[in-house]
Amino acid sequence: MKRIYTITLSVLLAVILLISATITASAQASRTPVYAVEYDCLVDPGAVPRMNGDILHLRNVLHRNVDFSDTPEFNGINTTYADAEINFKTGGMVIRGTMSFQPDGIDGTWEGSWVFIGTKGKSSAQSVAHGTGVLAGKTLFLKVYDVAPDDPRYADLPAMCAGIGEPEGIVIAEGYILAP
């Protein structure tokens, strides 16, 4: 009887471990890489700029940016609002804001925030957004890089912003979508 009890307990523990491993494996998320060219179009410069010493403060600057990507979930219009502090003495700047990205033909959006930090000759920008609608449960992680002004894509900037806003610049957005 003791031997049957030991064997039953061993089998039960093995089954629990196998089920646990299966649940853990199925709970791991998939990662889809994304890459897009974003044409930045200034819609509204926001509230009146304010100087405080050497610092320029900007609030509620509205952009509608046109993104082109091979990834359907990242091909569409990205509406951003930004607040900025630019230090004219040091050349440093911090720009942060929100984003609402509407992919073409998808019933859902990416809602998130972003930050850009620039110092003399160095800059970095990152963004995180959560999906809504059919994108619910997914998270978008991005790094954003400026495109050099001599890049041939700058010739397309006025056409990309036509009817949207004033052409302002081009960035590359790359990262990944994390999905359950």
C-alpha positions in Angstrom: 0.0 0.0 0.0 2.8 2.3 0.8 4.4 1.6 -2.5 1.2 2.5 -4.4 0.9 5.7 -2.5 4.5 6.7 -3.4 4.0 5.8 -7.1 0.7 7.7 -7.2 2.3 10.8 -5.5 5.3 10.6 -8.0 3.0 10.4 -11.0 0.8 13.3 -9.7 3.9 15.5 -9.1 5.2 14.7 -12.6 1.8 15.7 -14.1 1.7 18.9 -12.1 5.3 19.8 -13.3 4.3 19.1 -17.0 1.2 21.2 -16.8 3.1 24.0 -15.1 5.7 23.9 -17.9 3.0 23.9 -20.5 1.3 26.9 -19.0 4.6 28.8 -18.6 5.5 28.1 -22.3 2.1 29.2 -23.6 2.2 32.4 -21.4 5.3 33.7 -23.1 4.8 36.6 -25.5 5.7 36.7 -29.2 7.8 39.6 -30.4 7.3 41.2 -33.9 9.9 43.6 -35.1 8.7 46.9 -36.5 10.4 49.5 -38.7 8.9 52.7 -40.1 9.8 56.0 -41.8 7.8 58.8 -40.1 7.1 62.1 -41.8 6.5 64.7 -39.1 3.9 67.4 -39.9 3.4 70.3 -37.5 -0.3 71.0 -37.1 -0.4 73.5 -34.1 2.6 75.1 -32.4 0.7 75.0 -29.1 0.6 77.7 -26.4 2.7 80.8 -26.7 6.3 79.9 -26.0 7.7 81.2 -22.7 11.3 82.0 -21.7 12.5 81.5 -18.2 16.1 82.6 -18.1 17.9 80.6 -20.8 15.1 78.0 -21.0 12.4 78.0 -23.6 9.2 76.3 -22.6 6.8 75.0 -25.2 3.4 73.3 -24.3 0.8 71.3 -26.3 2.6 71.2 -29.6 0.4 69.1 -32.0 1.9 67.0 -34.8 0.2 64.5 -37.1 2.9 62.2 -38.5 2.6 59.8 -41.4 4.2 56.4 -40.8 5.1 54.0 -43.6 5.9 50.4 -42.5 5.7 46.9 -43.8 4.1 45.9 -40.5 0.3 46.6 -40.9 0.0 47.5 -37.2 2.5 50.3 -37.6 1.4 51.9 -40.9 -0.8 55.0 -40.5 -1.2 58.3 -38.7 0.5 59.1 -35.4 -1.0 62.1 -33.6 1.3 63.5 -30.9 1.2 66.3 -28.3 4.5 67.5 -26.9 5.9 69.7 -24.1 9.5 70.9 -24.4 12.2 72.6 -22.4 15.1 73.8 -24.5 18.2 75.2 -22.7 19.9 77.8 -25.0 22.9 78.1 -22.7 23.8 74.4 -22.7 22.1 73.2 -25.9 20.2 70.5 -24.0 16.6 69.7 -24.5 13.9 67.5 -23.1 10.7 66.9 -25.2 8.0 64.6 -23.9 4.5 63.8 -24.9 1.7 61.5 -25.7 0.8 59.6 -28.9 -2.3 58.2 -30.4 -1.4 56.1 -33.4 -4.2 55.0 -35.8 -3.0 52.2 -38.1 -4.6 52.1 -41.6 -7.5 49.7 -41.8 -7.2 48.4 -38.2 -9.9 48.8 -35.7 -7.7 49.8 -32.8 -5.0 52.3 -31.8 -1.7 52.5 -30.0 -1.9 54.9 -27.0 1.2 55.8 -25.2 4.0 58.3 -24.3 7.4 59.2 -25.6 10.4 61.2 -24.5 13.3 62.8 -26.5 16.5 63.9 -24.7 19.1 65.9 -26.6 22.5 67.2 -25.6 25.3 68.6 -27.6 25.6 66.2 -30.6 23.7 63.3 -28.9 20.1 62.5 -28.7 17.8 59.6 -28.0 14.0 59.1 -28.1 11.9 56.2 -26.9 8.2 55.4 -26.9 5.9 52.9 -25.3 2.3 52.4 -26.2 -0.5 49.9 -25.4 -3.0 48.7 -27.9 -6.7 49.3 -27.9 -9.5 47.5 -30.0 -8.1 44.6 -31.9 -4.6 45.6 -30.7 -5.6 45.2 -27.0 -3.2 43.2 -25.0 -0.3 44.2 -27.3 2.5 46.6 -26.3 4.6 48.7 -28.7 8.2 49.6 -27.8 10.1 52.0 -30.1 13.4 53.9 -30.4 13.3 56.9 -32.7 16.2 58.3 -34.7 16.5 61.5 -36.8 17.1 61.2 -40.5 19.9 63.4 -41.8 18.7 66.5 -43.6 20.6 65.5 -46.8 18.6 62.1 -46.9 16.8 61.9 -50.3 13.5 61.1 -48.5 13.4 64.8 -47.5 12.3 65.5 -51.1 9.0 63.6 -50.2 8.4 65.5 -47.0 6.2 68.4 -48.4 4.0 65.9 -50.3 3.6 63.6 -47.2 2.5 66.6 -45.1 0.2 68.1 -47.8 -3.2 68.7 -46.2 -2.0 67.7 -42.8 0.4 70.3 -41.5 3.7 72.0 -42.0 6.6 69.7 -43.0 9.0 69.5 -40.0 11.3 66.5 -40.3 11.7 62.8 -40.8 12.5 60.1 -38.2 13.1 56.3 -38.3 11.1 54.4 -35.7 12.2 50.9 -34.9 11.4 48.4 -32.2 8.9 45.6 -31.6 5.4 44.7 -30.7 5.0 42.4 -27.8 1.9 40.2 -28.0 0.5 37.5 -25.7 
